[in-house]
Amino acid sequence: MTVNVLALGLNHVSAPVSVRERVSLPEELVRPALDALKGAFGGAVKEAAILSTCNRTEVYCAAEQEVAVHLPAWLAEFNQLDAGSLKPHVYLLDKDEAVRHAFRVASGLDSMVLGEPQILGQMKDAVRAAEQAGSLGTMLHQLFQRTFSVAKEVRSTTAIGAHSVSMAVAAVRLAERVFGNLSESKVLFIGAGEMIELCATHFAAKQPAIMVVANRTIERAEHLANRFAASTMKLADLSDRLPEFDVVVSCTASTLPILGLGLVERATKARRRKPMVMVDLAVPRDIEPEVARLDDVYLYSVDDLGAVVQSGADARRAAVVQAEAIIEARVRNFMHWLQVRATVPAIRDLQQVAHEVQQHEIERAKRMLARGDDPEVVLEQLARGLTHKYLHGTLAALNHSEEADRKQLISLLPRLFPSTQDRR
């Protein structure tokens, strides 16, 4: 059974955050998901890797083609969702389309922020997780190594990442729309991961009055806060201290909302209706979407920020065309590698047959020499025997084939036996 590259997923284009958060896989669930995937399809899924970020969840497989039609149902079942409700949002790609998609994702062409660099690191993390889970083999290893190489080439030879508006910059701009100068604003960051670090960097440049980091692990909060002369607080203190802050930026790995409607509503009353900007970069979301109904709260999800960052996309269209050309060439290279790899078993079988013929004729020649036959005669018979047996299959096919097949075989002879070209 032929093994193909398959890619199943949903992203910020195909699905809103309300759907993406329901299939988002936290780090600790990636390995169980990989085990469940391989277990569900038995030996039909040979290799697998899962990429899950705030903007996408994707499954990459080296699997038999029959697996493709069942992958969407597996994704729904694993996440305890109705397959029918998920189906309109997923895409399923195979062969060169799957390869092209992986190259585009790593290069930042499929990102909400065109050319953003974080996705490459996230994909590398996904590959490491697959390696640790023992679900990565030759085909996907080769795919991802070429994926990383393509991404590096695109970023180093095009302007795809130039002047890109990051999610962090977009968060600052949205806060400035409400408060103008942020020098008197108090900013709270919930979480201490890479996205919060980026946001803290850009907010710090605006020199707000106060910056505070709240995180489940206080040590990580302190490590981040020390970089920006910020202070820290415990997540347990959110209910008491939330009214202090004008801007709240949250991005954690929590599977449940951290800030609910009731909590935020009490905070707005304590603030005497002073506006509050809340930026939720987490998937699943950290802030209940109902919070957006409050008159004095400006709640922005990761999809809202995506609309802001797209405003600079036109300037990079030429770079996109150049990047797509690079990717297309590298897709052809990978597909050629796959095709060559598929012939390896046939080549091995051919070499084995040739080895057996060779050994048989050599043994016969040794017996002739042992009984005293003329070495020159033995060499001639060895050459004749090898030639006859090597050509037997080809000659038999020519003699017993129909006219159309015979013409095709004859046309292949110069490629199989290059020296015949000179004789024709």
N, C-alpha and C positions, 0 to 999 in steps of 0.2 A: 504494500500500500504506500503511495506517494505521500511524503511529508511536506507540508507547505507552511509558510509563515502566515499567521493570522493575527489580526488586531481588532479587538472589540473595545468600544468605549463610548463615553459621552463627555462633552466638554461645555465650555461657556457659550458656545454657539448653538449646540444642539439641545441644551437643557438649562433651565433657570436654576438658580441656587437652591430653590426649594426641592428640586429633584436631585441635584448633585450631592447635596448633603446627606441624602438617604442612601447613597451608594459609596460615599467616601469611606475609605478604610484607614483607621489610625495605624501607626507603625506596628503595634502589637498584634494586629489582626491580619497583617500581610502574609505571614508564614502560614497561619491556619487556612487562609484563603487559597494559597498555593497548594497546600496539601489536599484541600477539599476539591479543588479543580482537577488535579491529577487523579484523585480517587474517584471522582464522578464519571470520568471517561476511561478509566482503566489505562491500558497501554496506548490508547489513541492520542493522548496528549503526551508528547515526549519531553517537551521543555516548556517552561512558563515563567513570566515575570509580570509584576503588577506595579503600575505607576499610579499613585493617588495623591493629588494636590487639591488646592482649593478650587482650581479651575477645571480639573479633569480627573476621571478615573478610567484607566485603560488596562486591558489585559493583552499581553503579547504571548503568542504560543507558537511552538513548532509542533504541528499536529496533523493528523490525517484529515483530509478535506471534509469528511462526513461530520467532523466535530463542529464545523462552522455554524450549521443551522441550529444547533442546540446551545451555543454559547450564550445568547441573550437570555434564554430561560434559566440557565445556570446562574447568571449574575443576579437575576431577580430573586431566585430561590435562596441564594446565599444571603442576600440582604433582606429576606422575608418581605418581598414586595410582589405585587401582582404583575405578572409578565406582560399583560396587555397594557398596563399603564406606563411601563418602562419602555416598551418597544418603540414608540414614536421618537424617543430621544437618543437611541443608541445608533452607532454606526458600526458596520462590520466590514472589514477590508481583508483581502488576502493577496498573496504573491507580491507582485511589484507595487500594488496600491498600498499594502501594509508597510512595505519597506519605505516607500516614498513618505508615508505619513510619519513614521518614526524619525526619518531624517528632518522633516519639516518641524516636528515638535521640538527636537533637540536644538534646532537652529533658531528657534524663536519665531518662526513664521506662522505658527498655529496658536500663538499666545494672545491673551487679551491685551497685553502690552507688547506690541510688535518689537521683536528683537531683544526682549528682556532676557537676562543671563541666568536667572535663578532656576529655570526649568532644566537646564543642562545638569546642574548639580543634583536636582531632584531625581532626574533620570539615572544618574550614576548611583544614587542611594538605592534606587529600585533594583538596579542590577546587582549591587552588593547584597541586598536582602535576598534576591533569588539565588545567588551563589551560596549564601549561608544556609538557605533552605534546601540546597541540593537539587534545585529545579532548573539549573542553567546547563545547557550542553553546547556542543560544537556550533550548531546552527545559530542559536540566539547569541552566543558569545561573539561569533563573527559579526552578526548583525549589529550588536551594540558597539563593538569596537569601531566598526565603520561609521556608525551613527555619530560617535564622539568625534571621529576624525573629520567628518563632513561638517559638523557644527563648528569645529575650530577653523576649518577652511572658510566657511561662510562669514564668520565673525572677523577673521583676519583680512579678508580680501574684499569685503563689501562694507557699506555704511549702514547695514541693517540695524545696528544698535545705536547709531548716532542720534542724538537729540531725543531719544525716547523718553516719554513721560512715565515714570514708574508709579506704581500704586502708592508708594510713600509720598511722592511729590503731589499726586492727586489728592491725597488725604489732607495735606497742608493747604492746598488751594481751596478745597471745600470749606475748611475751617476759616480761611481768610475771607471767603464770600460772606460769612455770617458775622465775624468779629472784626474784619479788617486787619489792622495791626495786631499781632498776637503777643506783643510784649507784656500785656497785662493779663494774659490768659493763663489758666491753670490746666495742665494737661495730665491725664492719667493714662498710662499704658497697662493693659491687662495681658499678661503673657511675657515671655522673655526669649522667644525664638528669633529666627532670622528676620522675619517680616517686621516684628516689633522693633528689632534693632535698626532696621532700615528707616522705619518711621521715626524712631527716636532721633536718629542722625539728622533727618530733614527738619523735624520740629525744633531741635536744639539750635539749628542755624538761625531760626527766627527769634531766639532768645526769649522764650515765654517766661512769665513770672515764676512759675513752679512746674517741675516735672516730677512725677511719681510713678514708680513701677510696682505693680502688684502681680504676684505670681504664686502658684501653689508651692513651689520650692523657693524659700526665701533666699537661699545662697545664690541661685541663678539670678534672682531679682537684684541682689546686691552687686553681683558682678557686672550686670548691665548698667545699673544706676551709677556706679562709680565712674563709668566712662563719660557720663554726661553731667556729672555733679548733681544728679537727681537723688531723691530719697525713695524709700521703699515702704510698702505696707502689706499686710496680710490680706488674702482674699476674703477671709472671714470678716474683715472690717469694712467691706464694700457698702453694706447697708447703712452704716453710720456715716461714712465719709464721702459717699457719692455726690451729695449736694455741693461739695466744695469745688467740683471740677467743671470747667467750661467745655473742655474737649475730652472725649473718652475714645481711645483706640484699642480695640480688643482683637486678639488673634491667639487662641489657645487650641489645644487638641481635645478639649472637652467634647463629649458626645451629647451633652445636654446644655441648654442655655444657661449662662452665668448670670445674666441680667434679665429679669422678667419684667413684665408690664407693671405689676404692683410696685416693685422696688423703684423703678424709674419714675413712676408717677408720684410716689412720696418724695423723691429727690427734687422733682420740679416744683412741688408745692413749697418745699423748704427753701428753694432758690427764689421764691416769690416770682415765678414765671420768667426768670431770666433765661435766655436761650441756652441750649446745650447741643453741641454737635457730637454725634456718636457714630464712629466708623467701625463697622464690623467686617473684618477681613477673614474671619474663620469660616471653614466649611467642615462639619456642620456649624451653623451660626451660633455665636455666643450670646447674641441679643435677640430676644423674642421679636419677630417682625411686627407684632401688634403695637410695639413701642412707637412706630412711625405715625400712629394715629394721634399721638399727643401733640397739642398745638405748639408747644415750646421746644420740642425736640426735633432736630434734623438728623434723621437716621439714614446712613448710607451703607449699603451692602457691597460686597465685592463686585457684583454686577454693575452697580451704580458707578463705582470708580472706573470700571472698564469703559463706560461711555465717555468719561473725561479723558482717558488716556488715548482714545481713538482719534482725538482732535488733531494730533500731530502726525497721523498716519500718511497723509498725502505726500509729505516731503520725502518719504522713504520708498515710494513706489518703484523708482528706478533701481534701488538696491534690492528690492524684492524680486524683480525680473532677473537680475544678475544671480541672486541666490538660488532661484528656481532652476536656472540653467545648470548651476553647479550640482544641485541635488539630482537633477535628471540624469546627468552623466554618471554620477556615483550609483544611482539606482541600477542603471544598465550594467555597471561593473559587478554589483552584488548579484544580480540575477544570472549573470554569466558564471559567477563562482558557484551558484546553486546548481546550475545546469551541468557544469563540469563535475561537481560533487556527486550528482545523481548517476553519472556514468561510471563511478569508481567500482561498484560491484561487478559491472560487466567487464571492465578492464581487468579486474582481479581474476575473474573466471577465464578470460582469454589467456592471461599470463599463466594460469595454472595448467590449462590444456597444453599450451606451448611447452611448458616445463615437463609435463608428462611425456609428450612426443619426443622431446630432446633426450630425456633419460632413457626411454625405450630404445632409441636408435644408438645411443652411446653404449648401452649395455650390449647390444647386438654386435657393435663394432669391437668391443673388448673381447667378446667370445671368439670372433673371427681371428683377431690377432693372437689370442691364446692358443689357437690350434695351428698357427703358423701361416695363415693366409698372407698374401702379398699386401704390405701396408698401403701401397698406392691403390690397389683394388678396394681395400677396406674403406679408404677415404672417399673414393668415388661412390661406393654404395651408401656410405653415411650421408653424403651430400644429396644423392638421389632420393634416399628414404625421407630425409627431412623435407626436401622440396615437395615430394609427392604428398606427404601427409599435411604439410602446411597449406597446400593449394587444393586439397581434396574437397573441402567444404565449399570453397568458392566455385570450383569447376562444376561440382554437382548442382549447385544452385543455378548456375548459368544453363546447364544442360536440361534441367527439369522444370524451369520456370516458363510461364506464359510470356508472350511477346512483350506486353507492356512492362511486366516486372523485369524481363531480361534487359530491356533498354535502360531501365533505371539502374540496374546492377552494373551495366557496362559504363554508364555515366559516372558511377562511383569509383570505378577501378583506378583512374589516375590519382584519386585522393587516397585510396587505400594502399596502392602500390605506385608511388610517384614515378618510378623508373619506366612504367608503361606509357607515360605521356610522350616520352621521346620516341617510342617505337610505333606510335599510331599516326 
